[in-house]
Amino acid sequence: EFGNSMKESMSNDIILVIDNSKPPENKYLPKLLKYLDSRKIEYKVASSPDDVIKYNQDYNIIGALSTGSDYRVKDGDEVSSTALSELKCPILAMCFGYQSMAKSYGSNIDSDEENCGLFNLSDYDESHFLFNGIDLSQQKVSFCFHDYPSDVPSGFEVIAMLGDIIAGISSKDKYGLLFH
């Protein structure tokens, strides 16, 4: 009996993908789902605040990934902000997800001309587990953003910079990267 209940609880463990992408293209979602599928990682995709709440009740969410988007943070971020307030698990937020996370935790968000392309980080914390085994000193990373936090949210530390733009933050169980 213990084995069966343990198996049931293990099969209920999922990663929640917080889908911030803009229909109909949802261009920031397919590559992430392909990555999870290729590693046979169980996940559910939350595309609305109601999805976040339902999956949080029905599953044991062991981690969440918050996607990028063609939306702008100033236009709203209901799915991402609901996930940040409801979930009690580690969250990795990328691009729009990162901007939304920084805003939710108190950062001011600045806007500028769109920056898209491959760029070298000017600084990053090589000892942070997100960068374990990755030498970003010579490797470019993909960015496409208008918005970025102008300051570090309370309780977070900077783990990456792109010039004078904060490109990565970390707290106990919340992580944000401006790049993909």
ABEGO torsion letter per residue (X at the ends): XAAAAAAAAAAABBBBBBBABBOAAGAAAAAAAAAAAAAGBBBBBBABAAAAAAAAAABBBABBBBBBBABBAAAEBAAAAAAAAABBBBBBBBEAAAAAAAAAAGBBBBBBBBBBEBBBBABBBAABAAABGBBAAABBBBBBBABBBABBBBGBBBABBBEABBABBBBAABBBBABX
